[in-house]
């Protein structure tokens, strides 16, 4: 059965949607190196109050090699003096120091500053535990490397910290977003899309939880390579869905996209799980952190999808207003497959780069 001829207006609308997706892919390609430079493993500072004015300090910094670490250091309030010399050790891809301090009158109102953080692209999770059982949680960034210790910490600060960490993780993870963008091109229907993206988030949360709790440990380099491979796979499936000769025999990715998203979501979850577990979060705090982080990831997913759909709608509206003649069918065909090739090309570059780094080439 022959497909009906497309009208000029319909062809222009399709062109508008494709151009929006193409533009997103070009932006991803242009900023890929910058976005991937973000260190997804946060540093971790923990201070446990042991007496009225004494604290045990744990400082964990991501490693930058076998015996190298990020050049960031803790600066406590001037009223704090060390009671013991820091004891440092490299383990599990991170550098960990422990020491004790005495702060006259306590830490309330004092400023904790992370020296060198402004010159990095990483974050620092700070946890302060008091004798009475209250806890203050904060997240420091290069744009905000200092923290004022609160006298009465707010419980909402914990929620805010890990929610934002989840949202910013997914929005700064260009490989995750390219995978989602590929799903947008592959999945038809809002209901199926919501189901597919939710399956990806659930799987992401499962492996994140297992790794953060210590049940699963996979070295990051091979995981990152397989994540790139998953994006190449989705790009190939998109191109296959455009192939008229394959229309009569849809693949598993077209029939059950949620199953493919769930399978690869397990791998994508490992991409951040190692960093979160290496941050050194205390076991009694991990369940809350994981729950809030997963909610933040889901918010980031659908925020990104909403932004793409909004851009497509605006692009279609602009194209409808054009009075010029439509592009020729061969030009339309190129625009149709260009987003999938752009996504697959970027992912293949990452795959080769990550395999080379893994093998030490």
SULRAQUI-V738962 format. One record per helix or strand of 3 or more residues. SS is the DSSP state (alpha for helix, beta for strand). FROM is the first residue (numbers start at 0). TO is the last residue. If there is no record, write none. Layout:
ss=SS from=FROM to=TO
ss=SS from=FROM to=TO
This chain:
ss=alpha from=7 to=35
ss=beta from=42 to=48
ss=beta from=53 to=62
ss=beta from=72 to=74
ss=beta from=79 to=81
ss=beta from=86 to=90
ss=beta from=93 to=102
ss=beta from=110 to=114
ss=alpha from=116 to=118
ss=beta from=123 to=128
ss=beta from=134 to=140
ss=beta from=145 to=147
ss=alpha from=154 to=171
ss=alpha from=173 to=185
ss=alpha from=189 to=211
ss=alpha from=219 to=241
ss=alpha from=243 to=245
ss=alpha from=251 to=254
ss=alpha from=256 to=277
ss=alpha from=282 to=319
ss=alpha from=328 to=357
